[in-house]
Amino acid sequence: MSSRAGLRFFQSARFSRTFTKKPLGRRYQTVDATTAAPEGILQRLWNSPVGVKTVHFWAPVMKWSIVLAGISDFARPAESLSLTQNIALTATGVIWTRWCFVIKPRNLLLAAVNFFLGCVGITQVTRILMYQRSQEAVSAGQIAERDAKEVANTVQGIATDPEGAAQKAVK
């Protein structure tokens, strides 16, 4: 061992303090840290865990297109809408809205888009069910009339051309 152990300790302590700017006591914040400018809105958005450079931002942005497609379906007649598809949209919106508050980082943008997706789905499912209910009351009489006309046309066809009717029945 060297007799200069104390000198080495002194020099290494002085070297580390001057180049790394570590304070010597219990003081942890320097004057330079207090003069640092606060981050702007764009800088905070860029560095956020759900910021612009992450999938947590772009997935909800793209999912808004599904919400807008559902809103555009409000103009379509209820008879041309799919009940199963809109039930799936409703379930997706409701389930993922809840899940957005459970996962970390908590993604409020994703929660908002899923909430509106659920609202659009509920609205469309309600429209479809109301249309189907209105058709059940009216359609029973209309179906009976249509079936009676088909039977009358079949009987008339058999009466006018029995051989042609028999050939159609065999095919």
SULDAHU-V621107 format. One record per backbone hydrogen bond with DSSP energy under -1.0 kcal/mol. NH is the residue of the N-H (numbers start at 0). CO is the residue of the C=O. E is the energy in kcal/mol with one decimal. If there is no record, write none. Layout:
# SULDAHU-V621107
nh=NH co=CO e=E
nh=NH co=CO e=E
This chain:
# SULDAHU-V621107
nh=7 co=3 e=-2.4
nh=8 co=4 e=-2.1
nh=9 co=5 e=-2.2
nh=10 co=6 e=-2.8
nh=11 co=7 e=-2.7
nh=12 co=8 e=-2.1
nh=13 co=9 e=-2.3
nh=14 co=10 e=-2.7
nh=15 co=11 e=-2.4
nh=16 co=12 e=-1.9
nh=17 co=13 e=-2.0
nh=18 co=14 e=-2.0
nh=19 co=15 e=-1.8
nh=43 co=39 e=-2.4
nh=44 co=40 e=-2.3
nh=45 co=41 e=-2.3
nh=46 co=42 e=-2.1
nh=50 co=47 e=-1.7
nh=53 co=50 e=-1.6
nh=56 co=53 e=-1.1
nh=57 co=53 e=-1.4
nh=58 co=54 e=-2.2
nh=60 co=56 e=-1.4
nh=61 co=57 e=-2.2
nh=62 co=58 e=-1.8
nh=63 co=59 e=-1.1
nh=64 co=61 e=-1.3
nh=66 co=62 e=-1.3
nh=67 co=63 e=-2.6
nh=68 co=64 e=-2.1
nh=69 co=65 e=-2.1
nh=70 co=66 e=-2.2
nh=71 co=67 e=-2.2
nh=72 co=68 e=-1.1
nh=73 co=70 e=-1.6
nh=74 co=71 e=-1.2
nh=79 co=76 e=-1.5
nh=80 co=77 e=-1.2
nh=85 co=81 e=-1.8
nh=86 co=82 e=-2.2
nh=87 co=83 e=-2.1
nh=88 co=84 e=-2.0
nh=89 co=85 e=-2.1
nh=90 co=86 e=-2.7
nh=91 co=87 e=-2.5
nh=92 co=88 e=-2.5
nh=93 co=89 e=-2.6
nh=94 co=90 e=-2.7
nh=95 co=91 e=-2.3
nh=96 co=92 e=-1.5
nh=97 co=93 e=-1.6
nh=98 co=94 e=-2.0
nh=99 co=95 e=-1.8
nh=100 co=97 e=-1.2
nh=101 co=98 e=-1.2
nh=102 co=98 e=-2.1
nh=106 co=99 e=-1.0
nh=110 co=106 e=-1.7
nh=111 co=107 e=-2.2
nh=112 co=108 e=-2.0
nh=113 co=109 e=-2.1
nh=114 co=110 e=-2.2
nh=115 co=111 e=-2.2
nh=116 co=112 e=-1.9
nh=117 co=113 e=-2.3
nh=118 co=114 e=-2.2
nh=119 co=115 e=-2.5
nh=120 co=116 e=-2.4
nh=121 co=117 e=-2.6
nh=122 co=118 e=-2.2
nh=123 co=119 e=-2.4
nh=124 co=120 e=-2.7
nh=125 co=121 e=-2.3
nh=126 co=122 e=-2.2
nh=127 co=123 e=-2.6
nh=128 co=124 e=-2.6
nh=129 co=125 e=-2.4
nh=130 co=126 e=-2.2
nh=131 co=127 e=-2.7
nh=132 co=128 e=-2.3
nh=133 co=129 e=-2.0
nh=134 co=130 e=-1.9
nh=135 co=131 e=-1.7
nh=136 co=132 e=-1.2
nh=137 co=133 e=-1.2
nh=138 co=134 e=-3.0
nh=141 co=137 e=-1.4
nh=142 co=138 e=-3.1
nh=143 co=139 e=-1.7
nh=144 co=140 e=-2.0
nh=145 co=141 e=-2.5
nh=146 co=142 e=-2.7
nh=147 co=143 e=-2.1
nh=148 co=144 e=-2.1
nh=149 co=145 e=-2.2
nh=150 co=146 e=-2.4
nh=151 co=147 e=-2.2
nh=152 co=148 e=-2.6
nh=153 co=149 e=-2.3
nh=154 co=150 e=-2.6
nh=155 co=151 e=-2.4
nh=156 co=152 e=-2.3
nh=157 co=153 e=-2.3
nh=158 co=154 e=-2.2
nh=159 co=155 e=-1.9
nh=160 co=156 e=-2.3
nh=164 co=160 e=-1.8
nh=165 co=161 e=-1.8
nh=166 co=162 e=-2.1
nh=167 co=163 e=-2.0
nh=168 co=164 e=-1.8
nh=169 co=165 e=-1.7
nh=170 co=166 e=-1.6
